[in-house]
Amino acid sequence: MDSTTAVLLIFVSVLVCCHSTVIVSKDGSGNYTTVSEAIMKAPDMSDKPYTIHVRAGTYEEYVTIPAKKTNIKLVGDGPHLTKLVGYQNGSTIDVRGDGFMAEKMGFENWAGLKASAAVAVRNEAKKSVFFECSIQGVQDTLWAVSGSQFYKNCDIYGTVDFIYGNAAAVFQDCMLYARYSEYVTFTAQSREDPKEKTGFSFQRCKFTMSPQDSARKSKVLRATLGRPLRAYSTVAIFHSYIDSMVDPKGWEPMAHQPTDKVTYIEFHNFGPGSKTDHRVDWPGVKVLSRPTPSAHYFTASYLLDADSWIPSTGVPFDNLL
């Protein structure tokens, strides 16, 4: 073997070893048969995306993205074709590694059909993105624990407090689907300190019944946009459709939590549930007729510092109010 050939073989082996895309397939035709194994074998503290293509299939797994597994990118074949599914309490996927991204993936947890709560996605990562994903459960579906989180073109299903936590999270062009329950609460944001830069911002979203339960919409006794899981609970809803089952009061109290410190803002929403004449009269509940300086807090650029990192993901976003 001459020196040129030896150098070429070394170069090829390095490429193979360090290739940044691997395949998960249940039939064994990829690099791995489970998502968990692919995560385990991913590089630690990566400073660039490590793509795991998860081929179509239902993967009954409980996946953790450890803090040391940074910049993991899961790419499916479609949110209803590639699914991670759980049937027990806990989290179907638990995201702790910063820079995580999921695209065209489904995440489900059906323990809530028998238990009081189950989490499909638990997310505490900084600079995380869910793009064109489906997140399905019953109670406590999406636990946006902490960090900066962006959800774009996602479908999120649940019943009570089904988007909750204390992340700085922006949802753009998402469908928020209430499954049938006598009582529905879309959000339970849990900001504890007025100095925290956290809150939920919904822009051009739709608060409505799931297609499977649309015929039972009139049987919902009360649905609200949210309630304060902690004293300084913070939610803004802009340019969104609010369906008829949402109570005219809009928001509801949480047991043992004050209501005089919350920040709940609505701006230019539409639909039969968007009428604000009878909203609760808590001090922090505001209905804006025009953008104000305080409303800019809820843009992706401010709340997530989005301009510094979302463009590199290739996912579209905007800062319109």
C-alpha positions in Angstrom: 0.0 0.0 0.0 1.5 3.3 -1.0 1.4 6.5 1.1 -1.4 8.1 -0.9 -3.7 5.1 -0.5 -3.0 5.0 3.2 -3.9 8.7 3.6 -7.1 8.2 1.6 -8.1 5.2 3.8 -7.5 7.2 6.9 -9.5 10.1 5.6 -12.5 7.8 4.6 -12.4 6.1 8.0 -12.5 9.5 9.8 -15.5 10.5 7.7 -17.4 7.2 8.5 -16.5 7.5 12.2 -17.6 11.1 12.5 -20.5 11.2 10.1 -23.1 13.4 11.6 -26.2 11.6 10.4 -27.4 8.1 11.5 -30.5 6.1 10.8 -32.9 4.4 13.2 -35.1 1.7 11.7 -37.2 -0.9 13.4 -36.5 -3.5 10.7 -32.7 -3.4 11.2 -31.9 -1.7 7.9 -30.4 1.4 9.7 -27.6 2.0 12.1 -29.8 1.3 15.1 -33.2 -0.2 15.9 -34.1 2.1 18.8 -33.9 5.8 19.3 -32.5 5.3 22.8 -29.5 3.5 21.4 -28.8 6.1 18.8 -28.9 8.8 21.5 -26.5 6.8 23.7 -24.0 6.5 20.9 -24.2 10.1 19.9 -21.2 12.3 20.6 -21.1 14.2 23.9 -21.0 18.0 24.0 -21.3 18.3 20.2 -21.1 21.9 18.9 -22.9 21.1 15.7 -26.1 19.2 14.9 -26.0 15.5 15.1 -28.9 14.2 13.0 -30.7 11.0 13.8 -33.2 10.1 11.0 -35.9 8.0 12.6 -37.7 6.0 9.9 -41.4 5.5 9.9 -42.7 3.2 12.7 -44.1 3.3 16.2 -41.3 3.1 18.8 -42.5 2.2 22.3 -39.7 3.8 24.2 -38.9 6.2 27.0 -36.1 8.4 25.6 -33.9 10.7 27.6 -31.6 13.3 26.0 -29.0 13.8 28.7 -27.5 17.2 29.3 -24.2 16.1 27.8 -25.9 15.2 24.5 -26.1 18.6 23.0 -27.4 19.6 19.5 -29.2 16.3 18.9 -31.6 16.6 15.9 -34.4 13.9 15.5 -35.9 13.9 12.1 -38.9 11.6 11.3 -40.8 10.7 8.2 -43.9 12.6 9.4 -45.6 13.2 12.8 -48.1 10.4 12.2 -45.6 8.0 10.6 -42.7 8.2 13.0 -43.9 8.1 16.6 -42.4 7.7 20.1 -45.2 6.3 22.3 -45.4 5.8 26.0 -48.1 4.1 28.1 -46.9 4.8 31.7 -46.4 7.7 34.0 -43.2 9.6 33.4 -42.1 11.2 30.1 -42.1 9.6 26.7 -39.2 11.9 25.8 -37.2 13.9 28.4 -35.0 16.6 26.8 -32.1 18.0 28.8 -29.4 18.6 26.2 -29.3 22.1 24.9 -29.7 22.8 21.2 -32.2 19.9 20.7 -34.4 19.8 17.7 -37.3 17.5 16.6 -38.7 17.7 13.1 -41.7 15.7 11.6 -41.9 13.5 14.8 -44.8 12.3 16.9 -44.6 12.1 20.7 -47.4 10.4 22.6 -48.2 9.3 26.2 -51.4 7.5 26.9 -51.0 6.7 30.6 -53.3 9.6 31.2 -56.2 7.4 30.0 -55.9 5.5 33.3 -53.8 7.7 35.5 -54.2 11.4 36.4 -51.3 12.7 34.3 -48.7 11.6 31.8 -46.1 13.7 29.9 -45.4 13.2 26.2 -42.6 15.8 26.1 -40.6 17.0 29.1 -38.3 19.8 27.9 -35.7 21.8 29.9 -33.3 22.5 27.1 -32.0 25.9 26.1 -32.4 26.7 22.4 -34.7 23.8 21.6 -37.0 23.6 18.6 -40.0 21.4 17.7 -41.0 21.8 14.0 -43.9 20.1 12.4 -44.4 17.7 15.3 -47.4 16.2 17.0 -47.4 16.1 20.8 -50.3 14.0 22.2 -51.6 13.1 25.6 -54.4 13.8 28.0 -53.4 15.7 31.2 -50.0 17.5 31.4 -49.0 16.7 27.8 -46.2 19.1 27.3 -44.0 20.1 30.3 -42.0 23.1 29.2 -39.9 23.0 32.3 -37.3 25.7 31.6 -34.9 27.1 29.0 -35.7 28.8 25.7 -38.1 26.8 23.5 -39.7 27.3 20.1 -42.6 25.4 18.6 -43.5 25.9 15.0 -46.4 24.3 13.1 -47.0 21.7 15.8 -50.2 20.0 16.9 -50.5 19.7 20.7 -53.4 17.6 22.3 -54.6 17.4 25.9 -57.2 18.1 28.5 -56.1 19.8 31.7 -53.0 22.0 32.1 -51.7 20.4 28.9 -49.0 23.0 28.3 -47.4 23.8 31.6 -44.0 24.8 33.2 -41.8 27.8 33.5 -39.9 27.9 30.2 -39.6 30.9 27.9 -41.6 29.3 25.1 -43.0 30.7 21.8 -45.6 28.9 19.8 -46.2 30.0 16.3 -48.8 28.6 13.9 -49.6 25.7 16.3 -52.9 23.8 16.7 -53.9 23.4 20.4 -56.4 20.6 20.4 -58.5 19.9 23.5 -59.6 16.3 23.9 -63.0 15.8 25.4 -63.2 16.4 29.1 -65.8 18.1 31.2 -63.1 20.6 32.2 -60.3 21.8 29.9 -57.4 24.1 30.8 -55.0 24.8 27.9 -52.1 26.3 29.9 -50.7 26.4 33.4 -47.6 28.6 33.3 -45.5 28.5 36.5 -43.4 31.6 36.7 -42.4 32.2 40.3 -40.4 35.4 40.3 -41.2 38.7 38.5 -37.5 39.0 37.6 -37.5 35.8 35.5 -37.5 36.1 31.8 -40.1 33.4 31.2 -43.6 33.0 29.9 -45.7 31.4 27.1 -46.4 33.3 23.9 -48.9 32.0 21.4 -49.0 33.6 17.9 -51.4 32.7 15.1 -52.4 29.5 17.0 -55.8 27.8 17.2 -57.4 26.9 20.6 -60.1 24.4 19.6 -61.4 20.8 20.1 -59.6 17.9 18.6 -61.1 16.7 15.3 -62.0 13.3 17.0 -64.0 15.2 19.7 -65.5 18.0 17.8 -69.0 16.5 18.1 -68.7 16.6 21.9 -67.7 20.3 22.0 -71.1 21.4 23.5 -70.7 18.8 26.3 -67.6 20.6 27.7 -68.8 22.2 30.9 -65.9 24.7 31.1 -62.7 25.4 29.1 -60.3 28.1 29.9 -57.2 29.5 28.3 -55.1 28.9 31.4 -54.6 29.1 35.2 -51.7 30.1 37.3 -49.6 27.2 38.5 -47.4 29.7 40.3 -48.0 33.3 41.4 -46.4 35.2 38.4 -47.9 33.0 35.7 -47.4 34.7 32.3 -49.1 34.0 29.0 -49.8 36.0 25.9 -52.1 35.1 23.0 -51.9 37.1 19.8 -53.7 36.8 16.5 -55.2 33.4 17.4 -58.5 31.6 16.9 -60.4 30.9 20.2 -63.2 28.4 19.8 -66.7 28.6 21.4 -66.2 26.2 24.3 -63.8 28.7 25.9 -65.5 30.3 28.9 -66.2 34.1 28.5 -64.1 34.6 31.7 -61.2 33.3 29.7 -59.0 32.3 32.7 -59.5 30.5 35.9 -57.9 30.4 39.4 -55.6 27.6 40.7 -56.1 26.4 44.2 -53.7 28.0 46.7 -52.3 30.5 44.2 -53.0 34.3 44.1 -54.4 35.9 41.0 -53.2 39.5 41.5 -49.7 38.9 40.2 -50.4 37.1 36.9 -49.8 38.5 33.4 -52.4 37.3 30.9 -52.5 39.3 27.6 -54.8 39.0 24.6 -54.3 40.9 21.3 -56.3 40.7 18.1 -57.7 37.3 18.6 -60.8 36.0 16.8 -63.4 33.3 16.9 -66.5 32.8 19.1 -64.5 32.4 22.3 -62.3 35.5 21.7 -64.9 38.0 23.0 -63.3 39.7 26.0 -66.2 41.7 27.6 -66.5 39.2 30.5 -62.9 38.3 31.1 -61.9 37.9 34.8 -61.1 41.2 36.4 -57.7 40.4 37.8 -55.1 43.2 37.6 -52.8 41.5 35.2 -55.4 40.4 32.7 -55.1 42.8 29.7 -56.8 43.0 26.3 -54.7 45.1 24.0 -56.1 47.2 21.1 -52.7 48.0 19.7 -49.1 46.8 20.3 -47.5 48.3 23.4 -43.9 48.3 24.5 -44.8 45.6 27.1 -46.2 43.4 24.3 -42.8 43.2 22.6 -41.7 41.1 25.6 -43.5 38.2 24.0 -41.8 38.3 20.6 -39.5 35.5 19.7 -36.6 38.0 19.4 -37.0 39.3 22.9 -38.3 36.3 24.9 -36.0 33.7 23.2 -33.2 35.9 21.8 -34.3 34.1 18.6 -32.3 36.1 16.1 -29.1 34.7 17.6 -29.9 31.0 17.1 -33.1 30.1 15.3 -32.0 31.1 11.8 -29.2 28.5 12.0 -31.9 25.8 12.4 -33.5 26.6 9.1 -36.9 26.9 10.8 -38.9 30.0 9.9 -40.0 32.4 12.6 -41.1 36.0 12.8 -41.4 38.8 15.4 -44.8 40.3 14.3 -47.3 41.3 17.0 
